[in-house]
Amino acid sequence: MLTVQVFVYLQLLDFITTVLGFRLGASEASPFVRTMVHLGPEIGVALSKAIALVLGAVCVWRGKAHLIGWINYWYAALVVWNLCIIIRVLPIPSVTR
C-alpha cells in the first residue's frame, strides 16, 4: 500500500505545484486540465486530481494496484516538470552594488 500512499502524495504535490505555477503566470499544458481550468484554476486542478484519485481507487478495487506504481513515475516526472516551470517563471532579482 506504500505505492498508493505515494500516489496520493504525488497528487497533492502536483496540485500544489500546478496552482503555484498558475499564480506565477505559467499556463497549463494538458488539454484535459486546461478545459477544466476555465472553472477557476484551483477548482479545475482539484477536479482533475479528484478524477485521478477515483481512477487510482478503481485500480485498487479491481486488483490492479501495480498499475499505480507505473503511474507514480509519470506523476513524479510531472512534479519535477512543474518545479522546473516554476523556477523558470520566477522573477530573478537584480543585484546592485
MOPAC internal coordinates of N, CA, C and O (Angstrom, degrees):
PM7 1SCF
backbone

  N    0.0000 0     0.00 0     0.00 0    0    0    0
  C    1.4510 1     0.00 0     0.00 0    1    0    0
  C    1.5174 1   111.88 1     0.00 0    2    1    0
  O    1.2310 1   119.64 1   173.41 1    3    2    1
  N    1.3315 1   118.29 1    -6.59 1    3    2    1
  C    1.4591 1   120.74 1   175.83 1    5    3    2
  C    1.5259 1   110.00 1   -59.82 1    6    5    3
  O    1.2310 1   120.27 1   143.29 1    7    6    5
  N    1.3119 1   117.09 1   -36.71 1    7    6    5
  C    1.4623 1   121.49 1   179.17 1    9    7    6
  C    1.5223 1   110.90 1   -59.89 1   10    9    7
  O    1.2310 1   120.43 1   139.22 1   11   10    9
  N    1.3188 1   116.78 1   -40.78 1   11   10    9
  C    1.4694 1   121.10 1   179.31 1   13   11   10
  C    1.5257 1   109.89 1   -67.95 1   14   13   11
  O    1.2310 1   120.18 1   139.86 1   15   14   13
  N    1.3242 1   117.25 1   -40.14 1   15   14   13
  C    1.4651 1   120.18 1   178.02 1   17   15   14
  C    1.5260 1   110.83 1   -62.81 1   18   17   15
  O    1.2310 1   120.62 1   136.95 1   19   18   17
  N    1.3156 1   116.41 1   -43.05 1   19   18   17
  C    1.4710 1   120.94 1   177.75 1   21   19   18
  C    1.5236 1   109.33 1   -61.80 1   22   21   19
  O    1.2310 1   120.29 1   139.71 1   23   22   21
  N    1.3174 1   117.05 1   -40.29 1   23   22   21
  C    1.4627 1   121.31 1   178.13 1   25   23   22
  C    1.5274 1   111.22 1   -58.81 1   26   25   23
  O    1.2310 1   120.68 1   134.10 1   27   26   25
  N    1.3223 1   116.30 1   -45.90 1   27   26   25
  C    1.4664 1   120.57 1  -179.93 1   29   27   26
  C    1.5298 1   110.03 1   -64.30 1   30   29   27
  O    1.2310 1   120.28 1   135.53 1   31   30   29
  N    1.3222 1   117.07 1   -44.47 1   31   30   29
  C    1.4726 1   120.17 1   178.81 1   33   31   30
  C    1.5217 1   111.34 1   -62.18 1   34   33   31
  O    1.2310 1   120.29 1   139.78 1   35   34   33
  N    1.3242 1   117.05 1   -40.22 1   35   34   33
  C    1.4624 1   119.82 1   179.06 1   37   35   34
  C    1.5283 1   111.21 1   -66.15 1   38   37   35
  O    1.2310 1   120.30 1   145.92 1   39   38   37
  N    1.3263 1   117.04 1   -34.08 1   39   38   37
  C    1.4671 1   119.34 1   175.57 1   41   39   38
  C    1.5224 1   110.35 1   -63.27 1   42   41   39
  O    1.2310 1   121.02 1   137.23 1   43   42   41
  N    1.3250 1   115.66 1   -42.77 1   43   42   41
  C    1.4629 1   120.39 1   178.62 1   45   43   42
  C    1.5318 1   110.70 1   -64.05 1   46   45   43
  O    1.2310 1   120.30 1   134.32 1   47   46   45
  N    1.3239 1   117.03 1   -45.68 1   47   46   45
  C    1.4637 1   120.45 1   178.26 1   49   47   46
  C    1.5285 1   111.83 1   -62.62 1   50   49   47
  O    1.2310 1   120.28 1   140.79 1   51   50   49
  N    1.3193 1   117.06 1   -39.21 1   51   50   49
  C    1.4623 1   120.27 1   177.88 1   53   51   50
  C    1.5264 1   110.20 1   -64.53 1   54   53   51
  O    1.2310 1   120.55 1   138.64 1   55   54   53
  N    1.3280 1   116.56 1   -41.36 1   55   54   53
  C    1.4651 1   120.31 1   178.11 1   57   55   54
  C    1.5274 1   110.41 1   -60.53 1   58   57   55
  O    1.2310 1   120.71 1   129.71 1   59   58   57
  N    1.3298 1   116.26 1   -50.29 1   59   58   57
  C    1.4636 1   120.98 1  -176.97 1   61   59   58
  C    1.5277 1   111.26 1   -62.35 1   62   61   59
  O    1.2310 1   120.26 1   132.42 1   63   62   61
  N    1.3276 1   117.11 1   -47.58 1   63   62   61
  C    1.4636 1   119.50 1  -176.85 1   65   63   62
  C    1.5239 1   111.68 1   -69.70 1   66   65   63
  O    1.2310 1   119.79 1   146.48 1   67   66   65
  N    1.3204 1   118.00 1   -33.52 1   67   66   65
  C    1.4569 1   120.28 1   178.01 1   69   67   66
  C    1.5227 1   110.91 1   -67.83 1   70   69   67
  O    1.2310 1   120.32 1   133.09 1   71   70   69
  N    1.3140 1   117.00 1   -46.91 1   71   70   69
  C    1.4683 1   120.56 1   179.94 1   73   71   70
  C    1.5286 1   110.38 1   -64.33 1   74   73   71
  O    1.2310 1   120.27 1   138.78 1   75   74   73
  N    1.3292 1   117.08 1   -41.22 1   75   74   73
  C    1.4629 1   120.08 1   176.71 1   77   75   74
  C    1.5269 1   110.64 1   -61.14 1   78   77   75
  O    1.2310 1   120.81 1   137.87 1   79   78   77
  N    1.3180 1   116.05 1   -42.13 1   79   78   77
  C    1.4654 1   119.67 1   176.73 1   81   79   78
  C    1.5209 1   111.85 1   -59.89 1   82   81   79
  O    1.2310 1   120.38 1   136.95 1   83   82   81
  N    1.3218 1   116.87 1   -43.05 1   83   82   81
  C    1.4685 1   120.42 1   176.73 1   85   83   82
  C    1.5217 1   111.02 1   -58.98 1   86   85   83
  O    1.2310 1   120.70 1   135.25 1   87   86   85
  N    1.3033 1   116.27 1   -44.75 1   87   86   85
  C    1.4728 1   120.35 1  -177.84 1   89   87   86
  C    1.5215 1   111.93 1   -65.94 1   90   89   87
  O    1.2310 1   120.40 1   155.78 1   91   90   89
  N    1.3298 1   116.83 1   -24.22 1   91   90   89
  C    1.4570 1   120.61 1   178.09 1   93   91   90
  C    1.5296 1   112.48 1   -91.54 1   94   93   91
  O    1.2310 1   120.67 1   179.43 1   95   94   93
  N    1.3285 1   116.33 1    -0.57 1   95   94   93
  C    1.4556 1   120.22 1   176.11 1   97   95   94
  C    1.5162 1   116.11 1   103.21 1   98   97   95
  O    1.2310 1   119.77 1  -175.07 1   99   98   97
  N    1.3184 1   118.05 1     4.93 1   99   98   97
  C    1.4624 1   120.84 1   177.69 1  101   99   98
  C    1.5279 1   109.30 1   -75.84 1  102  101   99
  O    1.2310 1   120.75 1   -17.80 1  103  102  101
  N    1.3136 1   116.17 1   162.20 1  103  102  101
  C    1.4607 1   120.43 1   178.41 1  105  103  102
  C    1.5267 1   109.58 1  -115.93 1  106  105  103
  O    1.2310 1   121.03 1   -14.52 1  107  106  105
  N    1.3127 1   115.64 1   165.48 1  107  106  105
  C    1.4673 1   122.18 1  -178.72 1  109  107  106
  C    1.5190 1   109.56 1   -86.75 1  110  109  107
  O    1.2310 1   120.46 1   -48.39 1  111  110  109
  N    1.3331 1   116.72 1   131.61 1  111  110  109
  C    1.4628 1   121.57 1  -179.77 1  113  111  110
  C    1.5283 1   111.89 1   -88.57 1  114  113  111
  O    1.2310 1   119.79 1   150.63 1  115  114  113
  N    1.3220 1   118.00 1   -29.37 1  115  114  113
  C    1.4551 1   121.42 1  -176.30 1  117  115  114
  C    1.5257 1   110.80 1   -76.42 1  118  117  115
  O    1.2310 1   119.96 1   -57.51 1  119  118  117
  N    1.3400 1   117.68 1   122.49 1  119  118  117
  C    1.4713 1   119.30 1   177.85 1  121  119  118
  C    1.5285 1   112.21 1   -61.70 1  122  121  119
  O    1.2310 1   120.45 1   146.34 1  123  122  121
  N    1.3257 1   116.75 1   -33.66 1  123  122  121
  C    1.4589 1   121.23 1  -179.69 1  125  123  122
  C    1.5278 1   110.38 1   -63.93 1  126  125  123
  O    1.2310 1   120.63 1   129.60 1  127  126  125
  N    1.3185 1   116.41 1   -50.40 1  127  126  125
  C    1.4675 1   120.58 1  -179.11 1  129  127  126
  C    1.5255 1   109.88 1   -70.18 1  130  129  127
  O    1.2310 1   120.28 1   143.26 1  131  130  129
  N    1.3264 1   117.07 1   -36.74 1  131  130  129
  C    1.4653 1   121.17 1  -179.41 1  133  131  130
  C    1.5253 1   111.53 1   -57.43 1  134  133  131
  O    1.2310 1   119.97 1   144.01 1  135  134  133
  N    1.3275 1   117.66 1   -35.99 1  135  134  133
  C    1.4714 1   119.59 1   178.90 1  137  135  134
  C    1.5233 1   111.72 1   -67.84 1  138  137  135
  O    1.2310 1   120.46 1   149.29 1  139  138  137
  N    1.3364 1   116.73 1   -30.71 1  139  138  137
  C    1.4555 1   120.02 1  -179.22 1  141  139  138
  C    1.5245 1   112.53 1   -84.91 1  142  141  139
  O    1.2310 1   120.27 1   158.99 1  143  142  141
  N    1.3192 1   117.08 1   -21.01 1  143  142  141
  C    1.4638 1   120.90 1  -178.40 1  145  143  142
  C    1.5235 1   111.13 1   -67.48 1  146  145  143
  O    1.2310 1   120.18 1   161.56 1  147  146  145
  N    1.3200 1   117.25 1   -18.44 1  147  146  145
  C    1.4637 1   119.83 1   176.87 1  149  147  146
  C    1.5322 1   111.50 1   -63.80 1  150  149  147
  O    1.2310 1   120.35 1   161.63 1  151  150  149
  N    1.3222 1   116.94 1   -18.37 1  151  150  149
  C    1.4676 1   121.48 1   175.58 1  153  151  150
  C    1.5276 1   110.92 1   -76.85 1  154  153  151
  O    1.2310 1   120.63 1   167.77 1  155  154  153
  N    1.2969 1   116.41 1   -12.23 1  155  154  153
  C    1.4636 1   124.22 1  -173.86 1  157  155  154
  C    1.5116 1   107.08 1   128.25 1  158  157  155
  O    1.2310 1   119.88 1   -40.56 1  159  158  157
  N    1.3242 1   117.83 1   139.44 1  159  158  157
  C    1.4667 1   119.61 1  -174.70 1  161  159  158
  C    1.5337 1   113.81 1   -55.68 1  162  161  159
  O    1.2310 1   120.28 1   129.69 1  163  162  161
  N    1.3144 1   117.07 1   -50.31 1  163  162  161
  C    1.4620 1   119.59 1  -177.74 1  165  163  162
  C    1.5239 1   111.81 1   -66.61 1  166  165  163
  O    1.2310 1   120.73 1   139.23 1  167  166  165
  N    1.3262 1   116.20 1   -40.77 1  167  166  165
  C    1.4711 1   120.00 1  -179.61 1  169  167  166
  C    1.5226 1   110.43 1   -66.41 1  170  169  167
  O    1.2310 1   120.44 1   135.46 1  171  170  169
  N    1.3304 1   116.75 1   -44.54 1  171  170  169
  C    1.4634 1   120.41 1  -179.62 1  173  171  170
  C    1.5136 1   112.75 1   -61.90 1  174  173  171
  O    1.2310 1   120.58 1   134.56 1  175  174  173
  N    1.3261 1   116.49 1   -45.44 1  175  174  173
  C    1.4656 1   119.90 1   179.83 1  177  175  174
  C    1.5298 1   109.83 1   -68.71 1  178  177  175
  O    1.2310 1   120.03 1   139.77 1  179  178  177
  N    1.3302 1   117.55 1   -40.23 1  179  178  177
  C    1.4686 1   120.46 1   178.19 1  181  179  178
  C    1.5334 1   110.47 1   -61.64 1  182  181  179
  O    1.2310 1   120.54 1   140.16 1  183  182  181
  N    1.3124 1   116.58 1   -39.84 1  183  182  181
  C    1.4696 1   120.23 1   177.78 1  185  183  182
  C    1.5246 1   110.95 1   -63.53 1  186  185  183
  O    1.2310 1   120.36 1   138.07 1  187  186  185
  N    1.3222 1   116.92 1   -41.93 1  187  186  185
  C    1.4695 1   119.35 1   178.65 1  189  187  186
  C    1.5277 1   110.64 1   -65.95 1  190  189  187
  O    1.2310 1   119.87 1   144.43 1  191  190  189
  N    1.3241 1   117.85 1   -35.57 1  191  190  189
  C    1.4708 1   121.46 1   177.91 1  193  191  190
  C    1.5350 1   110.02 1   -68.97 1  194  193  191
  O    1.2310 1   120.38 1   141.29 1  195  194  193
  N    1.3238 1   116.87 1   -38.71 1  195  194  193
  C    1.4621 1   120.38 1   177.35 1  197  195  194
  C    1.5299 1   110.32 1   -61.70 1  198  197  195
  O    1.2310 1   120.81 1   137.74 1  199  198  197
  N    1.3244 1   116.06 1   -42.26 1  199  198  197
  C    1.4714 1   120.01 1   178.21 1  201  199  198
  C    1.5261 1   109.92 1   -63.09 1  202  201  199
  O    1.2310 1   120.33 1   136.67 1  203  202  201
  N    1.3312 1   116.97 1   -43.33 1  203  202  201
  C    1.4691 1   120.48 1   179.21 1  205  203  202
  C    1.5266 1   110.79 1   -61.80 1  206  205  203
  O    1.2310 1   120.27 1   137.92 1  207  206  205
  N    1.3285 1   117.10 1   -42.08 1  207  206  205
  C    1.4653 1   120.12 1   179.92 1  209  207  206
  C    1.5270 1   111.60 1   -66.51 1  210  209  207
  O    1.2310 1   120.28 1   142.46 1  211  210  209
  N    1.3241 1   117.06 1   -37.54 1  211  210  209
  C    1.4665 1   120.17 1   176.97 1  213  211  210
  C    1.5311 1   109.80 1   -64.92 1  214  213  211
  O    1.2310 1   120.46 1   136.17 1  215  214  213
  N    1.3304 1   116.73 1   -43.83 1  215  214  213
  C    1.4739 1   119.58 1   178.05 1  217  215  214
  C    1.5235 1   111.17 1   -63.26 1  218  217  215
  O    1.2310 1   120.29 1   142.11 1  219  218  217
  N    1.3394 1   117.04 1   -37.89 1  219  218  217
  C    1.4654 1   120.39 1   175.26 1  221  219  218
  C    1.5165 1   111.38 1   -62.94 1  222  221  219
  O    1.2310 1   120.50 1   138.68 1  223  222  221
  N    1.3216 1   116.64 1   -41.32 1  223  222  221
  C    1.4648 1   120.73 1   178.32 1  225  223  222
  C    1.5242 1   110.87 1   -64.32 1  226  225  223
  O    1.2310 1   120.35 1   142.68 1  227  226  225
  N    1.3206 1   116.94 1   -37.32 1  227  226  225
  C    1.4744 1   120.61 1   177.34 1  229  227  226
  C    1.5292 1   109.78 1   -63.79 1  230  229  227
  O    1.2310 1   120.47 1   139.76 1  231  230  229
  N    1.3352 1   116.71 1   -40.24 1  231  230  229
  C    1.4716 1   119.70 1   177.60 1  233  231  230
  C    1.5252 1   110.56 1   -60.52 1  234  233  231
  O    1.2310 1   120.39 1   135.29 1  235  234  233
  N    1.3269 1   116.86 1   -44.71 1  235  234  233
  C    1.4654 1   120.18 1   179.26 1  237  235  234
  C    1.5281 1   110.27 1   -64.82 1  238  237  235
  O    1.2310 1   120.58 1   134.17 1  239  238  237
  N    1.3199 1   116.50 1   -45.83 1  239  238  237
  C    1.4643 1   121.72 1  -178.90 1  241  239  238
  C    1.5312 1   111.83 1   -60.41 1  242  241  239
  O    1.2310 1   120.61 1   142.40 1  243  242  241
  N    1.3407 1   116.44 1   -37.60 1  243  242  241
  C    1.4709 1   120.77 1  -179.17 1  245  243  242
  C    1.5262 1   113.16 1   -84.76 1  246  245  243
  O    1.2310 1   120.57 1  -176.46 1  247  246  245
  N    1.3397 1   116.52 1     3.54 1  247  246  245
  C    1.4593 1   119.65 1   179.08 1  249  247  246
  C    1.5169 1   113.28 1    77.66 1  250  249  247
  O    1.2310 1   120.15 1  -156.15 1  251  250  249
  N    1.3035 1   117.32 1    23.85 1  251  250  249
  C    1.4617 1   122.23 1  -178.84 1  253  251  250
  C    1.5265 1   111.15 1  -114.90 1  254  253  251
  O    1.2310 1   120.47 1  -143.97 1  255  254  253
  N    1.3275 1   116.71 1    36.03 1  255  254  253
  C    1.4658 1   121.06 1  -177.09 1  257  255  254
  C    1.5210 1   111.96 1   -60.37 1  258  257  255
  O    1.2310 1   120.18 1   155.95 1  259  258  257
  N    1.3375 1   117.26 1   -24.05 1  259  258  257
  C    1.4677 1   119.51 1   178.87 1  261  259  258
  C    1.5283 1   111.78 1   -62.73 1  262  261  259
  O    1.2310 1   120.03 1   155.35 1  263  262  261
  N    1.3208 1   117.54 1   -24.65 1  263  262  261
  C    1.4682 1   120.75 1   177.39 1  265  263  262
  C    1.5259 1   111.17 1   -65.36 1  266  265  263
  O    1.2310 1   120.85 1   148.83 1  267  266  265
  N    1.3179 1   115.97 1   -31.17 1  267  266  265
  C    1.4618 1   119.96 1  -179.25 1  269  267  266
  C    1.5277 1   109.97 1   -63.88 1  270  269  267
  O    1.2310 1   120.16 1   146.97 1  271  270  269
  N    1.3074 1   117.30 1   -33.03 1  271  270  269
  C    1.4665 1   120.47 1   176.48 1  273  271  270
  C    1.5130 1   111.96 1   -58.99 1  274  273  271
  O    1.2310 1   120.46 1   137.92 1  275  274  273
  N    1.3230 1   116.73 1   -42.08 1  275  274  273
  C    1.4667 1   120.70 1   177.58 1  277  275  274
  C    1.5231 1   111.04 1   -69.32 1  278  277  275
  O    1.2310 1   121.06 1   140.71 1  279  278  277
  N    1.3080 1   115.57 1   -39.29 1  279  278  277
  C    1.4677 1   120.23 1   179.66 1  281  279  278
  C    1.5277 1   110.45 1   -65.26 1  282  281  279
  O    1.2310 1   120.32 1   147.41 1  283  282  281
  N    1.3273 1   116.99 1   -32.59 1  283  282  281
  C    1.4638 1   120.64 1   179.02 1  285  283  282
  C    1.5304 1   111.82 1   -60.30 1  286  285  283
  O    1.2310 1   120.21 1   143.99 1  287  286  285
  N    1.3175 1   117.20 1   -36.01 1  287  286  285
  C    1.4704 1   119.39 1   177.38 1  289  287  286
  C    1.5328 1   110.09 1   -60.63 1  290  289  287
  O    1.2310 1   120.88 1   137.58 1  291  290  289
  N    1.3197 1   115.93 1   -42.42 1  291  290  289
  C    1.4677 1   120.59 1   179.42 1  293  291  290
  C    1.5282 1   110.61 1   -62.02 1  294  293  291
  O    1.2310 1   120.45 1   131.96 1  295  294  293
  N    1.3348 1   116.74 1   -48.04 1  295  294  293
  C    1.4580 1   119.71 1  -177.73 1  297  295  294
  C    1.5257 1   111.87 1   -69.16 1  298  297  295
  O    1.2310 1   119.73 1   146.63 1  299  298  297
  N    1.3228 1   118.11 1   -33.37 1  299  298  297
  C    1.4678 1   120.02 1   176.05 1  301  299  298
  C    1.5265 1   109.67 1   -63.63 1  302  301  299
  O    1.2310 1   120.55 1   136.78 1  303  302  301
  N    1.3275 1   116.55 1   -43.22 1  303  302  301
  C    1.4650 1   120.40 1   177.09 1  305  303  302
  C    1.5256 1   110.60 1   -64.47 1  306  305  303
  O    1.2310 1   120.40 1   142.77 1  307  306  305
  N    1.3100 1   116.84 1   -37.23 1  307  306  305
  C    1.4621 1   121.53 1   179.47 1  309  307  306
  C    1.5265 1   111.33 1   -65.52 1  310  309  307
  O    1.2310 1   120.00 1   140.04 1  311  310  309
  N    1.3160 1   117.60 1   -39.96 1  311  310  309
  C    1.4617 1   120.83 1   177.54 1  313  311  310
  C    1.5310 1   109.98 1   -65.41 1  314  313  311
  O    1.2310 1   120.34 1   138.03 1  315  314  313
  N    1.3264 1   116.95 1   -41.97 1  315  314  313
  C    1.4712 1   120.27 1   176.72 1  317  315  314
  C    1.5279 1   109.62 1   -61.94 1  318  317  315
  O    1.2310 1   120.32 1   137.24 1  319  318  317
  N    1.3242 1   116.99 1   -42.76 1  319  318  317
  C    1.4695 1   121.30 1   177.18 1  321  319  318
  C    1.5320 1   110.53 1   -58.74 1  322  321  319
  O    1.2310 1   120.58 1   133.08 1  323  322  321
  N    1.3271 1   116.49 1   -46.92 1  323  322  321
  C    1.4672 1   120.47 1   178.79 1  325  323  322
  C    1.5249 1   111.02 1   -58.81 1  326  325  323
  O    1.2310 1   120.50 1   137.60 1  327  326  325
  N    1.3282 1   116.64 1   -42.40 1  327  326  325
  C    1.4620 1   120.04 1   179.04 1  329  327  326
  C    1.5253 1   111.29 1   -63.91 1  330  329  327
  O    1.2310 1   120.33 1   141.37 1  331  330  329
  N    1.3258 1   116.98 1   -38.63 1  331  330  329
  C    1.4716 1   120.36 1   176.87 1  333  331  330
  C    1.5275 1   110.64 1   -63.67 1  334  333  331
  O    1.2310 1   120.28 1   138.79 1  335  334  333
  N    1.3134 1   117.06 1   -41.21 1  335  334  333
  C    1.4652 1   120.96 1   178.21 1  337  335  334
  C    1.5275 1   109.84 1   -64.59 1  338  337  335
  O    1.2310 1   120.26 1   137.25 1  339  338  337
  N    1.3151 1   117.11 1   -42.75 1  339  338  337
  C    1.4630 1   121.08 1   179.11 1  341  339  338
  C    1.5252 1   110.08 1   -59.89 1  342  341  339
  O    1.2310 1   120.38 1   134.03 1  343  342  341
  N    1.3231 1   116.88 1   -45.97 1  343  342  341
  C    1.4641 1   120.48 1   178.66 1  345  343  342
  C    1.5246 1   110.69 1   -61.50 1  346  345  343
  O    1.2310 1   120.69 1   141.40 1  347  346  345
  N    1.3130 1   116.28 1   -38.60 1  347  346  345
  C    1.4626 1   120.93 1  -178.46 1  349  347  346
  C    1.5298 1   112.23 1   -67.46 1  350  349  347
  O    1.2310 1   119.57 1   142.33 1  351  350  349
  N    1.3116 1   118.42 1   -37.67 1  351  350  349
  C    1.4649 1   121.05 1  -176.89 1  353  351  350
  C    1.5256 1   113.15 1   -89.96 1  354  353  351
  O    1.2310 1   120.04 1   170.84 1  355  354  353
  N    1.3303 1   117.53 1    -9.16 1  355  354  353
  C    1.4623 1   119.48 1   177.65 1  357  355  354
  C    1.5258 1   109.81 1   -63.76 1  358  357  355
  O    1.2310 1   121.09 1   -45.19 1  359  358  357
  N    1.3084 1   115.52 1   134.81 1  359  358  357
  C    1.4731 1   117.15 1   176.20 1  361  359  358
  C    1.5208 1   110.32 1   -69.23 1  362  361  359
  O    1.2310 1   120.90 1   -44.75 1  363  362  361
  N    1.3021 1   115.88 1   135.25 1  363  362  361
  C    1.4585 1   120.85 1   179.08 1  365  363  362
  C    1.5257 1   107.81 1   -93.05 1  366  365  363
  O    1.2310 1   120.46 1   -61.88 1  367  366  365
  N    1.3328 1   116.73 1   118.12 1  367  366  365
  C    1.4646 1   118.19 1  -179.96 1  369  367  366
  C    1.5217 1   110.97 1   -68.39 1  370  369  367
  O    1.2310 1   120.95 1   -39.01 1  371  370  369
  N    1.3215 1   115.78 1   140.99 1  371  370  369
  C    1.4589 1   119.12 1   178.75 1  373  371  370
  C    1.5194 1   108.89 1   -81.47 1  374  373  371
  O    1.2310 1   121.57 1   -36.65 1  375  374  373
  N    1.2941 1   114.60 1   143.35 1  375  374  373
  C    1.4526 1   120.78 1   179.63 1  377  375  374
  C    1.5239 1   107.44 1  -103.57 1  378  377  375
  O    1.2310 1   120.84 1   -60.50 1  379  378  377
  N    1.3242 1   116.00 1   119.50 1  379  378  377
  C    1.4526 1   119.79 1   177.96 1  381  379  378
  C    1.5200 1   109.55 1  -120.61 1  382  381  379
  O    1.2310 1   121.83 1   -32.52 1  383  382  381
  N    1.2772 1   114.10 1   147.48 1  383  382  381
  C    1.4771 1   118.59 1   179.53 1  385  383  382
  C    1.4945 1   109.50 1  -117.56 1  386  385  383
  O    1.2310 1   120.10 1   180.00 1  387  386  385

